[in-house]
Amino acid sequence: MSVLLSDVVSGSAVELRGRLWQLSASELRAAAVSASAEILRLEAVRVAVVDELSMRPDDQVIASRGVGCWLAANTMLQIRDGKKIAALGAALRPFPAVAARFDGGDCSFDHAVLIVAFCESPPKGMPEEALPRCIDLLLAAASGVEATTTKVRNVIATLERIFESDEIPPAEDIDRNELRIASTLNGRVVVRGDFDALTGEMLLSALSNLTMPTPAPDGTPDARSAAKRTADGFTELIRRYLDCAKTGTDGGQRPHVNVHINARDLAEHRDCAATSAAPDGEAAVSDLDVGHMPWLGPLSVSQTRLLGCDCFLSTVLLDDHGAPLDAKPGKRLVTAEQRVALIARDKGCAFPGCTCVPAWTDAHHIRHWANGGPTVMNNLVLLCRSHHRLMHRKSGFVGKWVIRIGVDNKPWFIPPPSIDPGQHPRPANTTFKT
């Protein structure tokens, strides 16, 4: 029995796996995109239907103690997921612009939750008339295939900075921190925690080198799952801590947490901050910085200033586009100063769509060193190992990506014709990172 592309999305998945070989790679990609769009559509349908049912509950819903519990009882969802669906439906009612974008399949469930949470509890200093404009900015960040949770969170952090108040953002509220450690009946230990962004950044930074895949001596790839590597790394972290017996020393160096922010935005006084005006007289979001951590993304200016009171500051000179200026080009290996500058510019793997953090990247020479390429900022870009190999013509890959430094002094990626026949340049994935 043959399989048609239209049947893949509209039909059942039963026995589908044995027939997918009949589709070409391009048809498989199209099917994956179509299925994803269909999931977004059905997600919006479910939220709307559940919300309507919550406003007109019948005996079954009432007996289940709410529509969320009823949904979980009659589907394979967990209760918490059923309640989240019901909660989003109710939260979307006062914000038709967000509901329209979500219903149209141009905003994911998780991003809609973030946006309505901001709308329900905006910064105390934000006037009511500013909310529509803020919603537009958030929806722009949440729309399209390039939308990421970090992109939405970055806009939220920036808006909280524009309408700065004394309220602590949830991501930085240490009073919410929890760590539960319990033994199980079979003698194992279960660990479950919920931490603020800074504590999470310290933990991820400490675990970074300990959780990297480690090939066997014969070159065989590491067979451990990501979860197993993290568990092994956590064990090693505790062992090293106990071996060193360092429980904290006065005046000792702080953990190596990297936070990027412009110097004028780090200033104590608000009138020293970057507040370039937009054409309508309002502060332009693109001109305002918040702190940025390589692992967990946005950090409020107030928290960044707090860290700045007790830290080592590294200075990276930037040009008008925010790209680092050059330093020490004479060697093949990137210097420590250049790597700091590359992290400030690329914020991790610069390849479009990649979310790999700086700790897991290499400095790649755009024009190879062997071909006379200098070790200067305009010939360097951070790439994760996978994309680094791709730039060196991965075996079996058709075509080759080309990297160019644009007029903004930041890397741009030109795909091969096999991916984009027009070879339209794509910006580096550096504006918003997690």
N, C-alpha and C positions, 0 to 999 in steps of 0.2 A: 504494500500500500504506500503510495507516494505521499509526500507532505508538501503543502503549499505554505508560503510565507504568511498569508492571511490566516491560515488555520492555527498557526503556532500561538498567536495571542488570543484568538477568539475561542479556540477549542480547549479540550482537556489535556492535562499533562500526562495522563495515563498512557503508557507505552510510547510516549513521545520521544524519549531518549534514544530508542533504537532506530528512529527514523530521521533524526536531525542530520545524519551524515549526508543526506541528499541536498542540504542547503549549502550554498557557498559561504565563505567567511563574511562577505559584505551583507548577505541575507541574515546571517546569524547576528551580526552587529545591529542590523535594522530591527530584528525581532527583539533583541534585548532592550533597545531604546523604546520600542513600542510597548513592550510589557511593562517597563518602568513607568511610562506615561499612563498606562491603564491602571496601574496600582495607585498612582496619585489621584486619578479620577475616582476610583472606587473608594479610596480613603475619604475623599471629600463627600461622596454620596453617603457613606456610613455615618460620618459626623453629622450631616444634615438630618438624616433619618432619625438617629438616636436623639438629637436635640429636640426634634419635633415630638418624639415619643415622650421625652422627659417633661414636656409641657402639657401632654395629654395622656398621663399614665393610666393604664388599665389595671385590673386586678393582679395580673401576673407580675407587672413591674412593681406595683406596691408591695406585693408579697415578697419580692426579692430585695426589698430595702433600697430601691433606687434603680435607675435604668442602667447604670454602670455595672452593678452586680448582676442584674438580669442578663445583660449582654455576655458577661463572662460565663454565666451558668449555661448559656445556650450556644456558646461557641468554644473554640479552643484558646480563647484569650484568658490571661490572668486577670484577677479582680482589679489590680492596680491599673492595668492597661484599659479595661473597660471604663473605669472611673476617669482616666485621662481623656478618653474620647468624649465622654459626656461633659467633662469640664471644659474642653476646648469649644464644643458646640455652644455652650452657654456663654463663654467668654467672647465669642465672635459676634454675638448679637449687637452689642453697642458700637461695633467697629465695622461697618459695611465694606469699607475699602479693603480691609484685610480679608474679610470673608470672601469678597469677590475674587481676589487674587488666589486665595486658597481653593475656592470652588473651580476656578479656571485651570487648576493644575500647574500654576506657575509659582507655587510656594509650598514647601513641604510641611508635613505635620509638625515636626520639631521646630522649624523656623516660625511657623504661625504661633506656636506656644510661646516662644521667646518674645515675639512682637506684642502679643496681647498682654503678656505679663508686664512689659514696659508701659503699655498704654494704661493698664489698670493701676499701676503704681509708678507714675512718672516722677522725676526729680522734684523735690519740693520747690525749687527755684524756677521751675518752668511754667510760664503763663499758659492758660488754657488754650489761647488762640494759636500757640505754637505747635499743638499736637498734630494737626493735619500735615504740616510740613515734615514733622518728625516721622510720621507714619510713611510718607512718601520716601524718605531717605532709607528707612528700614526695609521697605518693600523692594526698593531698588537693589539693596544688598542681598536680599533673600531670593531674588528672581534669576532665572536662567541657569544653565548648566554649570556656570562658574560660581554659583552661590555656595558658600560654606558657612558652617556654624560660627567659625571664628570671624568671618566677615561681618555677620550680623552682630556678634558680640562686640566687635571693634566699633561699629557705629553706635551701639548702645553706650559703650564706655565714653565715646567722644561726646555724645549728647549729655551724658551725666557730667562731663567736664564743662560743657558750655553753660549748663544750668547748675553749676557746682553748688552743693549743699553739704551739710555736716553729716548727712546720712551715709552709713557704710554700705557699699555695694555688697550683695549676697556673696559674690566670689571672694570677698576680702574679710568677711565677718568671721573672726576666729571663735566667736561664741557658739557658732554652729558646728564646730569641729567635734567629731566623734570617732573613737576607735574601739571596737569591740573585739576581744580575743576570748574565745571559748573553746574548751576541749569537747570532743565528741565521744560517743560511746565506744568507738573503736580505738580511742587513744590518740587521734589526730587533733589538730588545732585549726579552727576556722577563724580567719581574720577578716573583719569588715570595717571599713572606715569611710569617713566623709570629711574632707579637709578643704581649707581655703586655698586659693590659687597659689599663694606664695609657698605654703608648706608643700603643696603638690609639686611645684617647680623644684624645690630643694630635693624632694624624694626622687623625682624623675632624673634630675641632674646627677644625683649620687648613684643611681642605678644604671645610667646610660652605658658606660663602658663595661659594666658587669653583665649586661643582658645582650650584648652583640652576638650574632651567630659566630660560632667558632668551628671552622672546618677541622676535620681529623688530620693527623699527620700525613696521610696519603692523599689529602685534598678533597676527600668526600665531604659534601656539604653537611652542615649541622642538621641533624634529624629532629632536634627538639622543637616543640611548638613554641610560639611566642609566650604563652602562659607559663610553660615549663622553664624557659630561659629567664623570665621575670622572677619566678620562684627561686631558681638557683642563684640569681643575682642578689635577691633579698637575703638569702641565707649567707652568702659570702659577705654582704655588707655588714650583717650582724657579727659575723665571725671576726672581720677586720676591726670592727669597733671594740669588741671584747679583747682582742689580742693587743690592741694599742692602749686599752684602758684609759682612753681620753674621755672623761665625762664632762668636759668643759673647762676652759681656762680663761681667766680674766685677761682681756686684751688680746685674745687669740684671734686669728683671721676668721672672718665670716665664711660660711659655705659659699662655694662659687656659684652664685646665682647671677646670671647676666640679664640686665634690664637696659633697654635702649630707649633714650628719650633725648630730645633736643635740649641744649643747655638753657635756652631762654624759657622753655616750658618747665624746667626744673627749678626755676627761680621761686623764691618764697612768695613774692607779691603777684597777685593776679594780673596787675597792669603790666607786668614784665613778660607775661605769657604771649605766645604767638596768637594774635587775634586779628589776623588779616580779614578785612571786611569783604563780604560778597557783594554783588551789584545791588541787591536790595537792602543793603545796610546791615544784614545779619552776618554773624561769623560763619565763614565757609568751613564746612566740616573737613574738607580736604586739606585745609591749612592748619588744622588743629591736631596736635599730637597727644596721645596718651602713652603711658609706659607700655613697653612690649617685652614679654618674656619668650624666649625661643620655644619652650615646651607648651605653655598654657596661654599664650597670647596676651590680650589686653590687661593692663594694670592701671588703676586710677592714678592721677597725678599726685594726689595726697599721699597714697601709699608709696609711690616712687620717691617723693620728697622725704618720706620717713626713712626709707632705705638709704637715701643719699646722705643722711646725717652720720652714718657709720659704715663707710664702705671705701674701697679703693676705686677711684674714678679713672677710666681710660678715655683719653680724648681722641676722637676721630673727626678730622676736618671734612666738612661736607661742602659741595658746591650748591648753586642755586636750585638744582633739581633734587637735592637731598642725597646725591651720590658721593661716596667718599673720594677724597683726592688721593693722589698716589704717594707711595713711599718705598724707597729701597728696591729698585727694579733689577739689580744686578745678578741675582742668584736664581737657580732653577727652582729650588724649594721656596714655598711661600713663607715669609717671615711671620712671627707671631703678631706683629702690628698689622700686616696685610690681612691675616686671617680675621682679626678683630674687625677690620674695615669691611671685609667681604661679608661677614655675618651681619653687620649693620646695614649693608646694602641689600643682600639677597635673603636674609632671614631664614636660611635653610636651602634646600634644593630649589634652584631657580626654574627648573623645568616646568612648563605650564601644567597645572593640575596636581603637582607633587606636593605632599605635605610633610616630607622628611625633614626632621629638625637638624640644626647646624652640626650637632655632635656626630651625626651619621653621614656627613658629606665630605667630599674631597674637593680640593681646589683644582679646577681643570683649566689648562691652557687652551684658549680658543684657537689660537694659532700655535701648534705644537712647538715645544721648546726645541725639539730636534730639527725643526724647520726654521729656526731663527725667531721663534715667538718669545718676546721678552716677558719677564715676570713683573708685569705692571697691572694696575687695576683694570684698565681697559682691554686687557687680554686674559682676564681671569673670571671665572664664574664658579659658584658652588654647585656641585651636583652630587646626588646620592650615588652609591655604588652602581645601582642598576642603570641609571641614566648616564653615568660616567662611561660605563661599558658601551652603551648605545651610541654615545658620541664617537667612540673609537671603532665604529662599524661592527656592531654585534653580528656574530656569525648567523647567516640565514636571513638577516634583515634586509628588506628591499628598500633601496634609497637611503638617504642620509640627511639628518637634521643639520641645519647650519645655524650658528650663533653669530649675531652681530651686536655690537654696542651701538645703541641709538643716540640721537642728539641729546637725550636726557641722561646720557652716561650710564645707562642701565641695560642689561642684556635683553635682547629680543631673539626669539626662536623662529626659524623658517622651516616649516615641515617639508618633507620630500613630496614629490608629485603623487606618490602612491597614497598619501594621506589627504593632501589638499592640492588638487591639480593647479589651483591658482597660486599656491605657495604664499599665502598671505601671512605676514609676520605676526607672531603672537607675543604679547608682553610676558616678561618673566613673572612667575607666580610669587611676587614679592610684596604686593600691596597689603595683603592680610594673610597672616600665617599663624599656625598653631604649632 
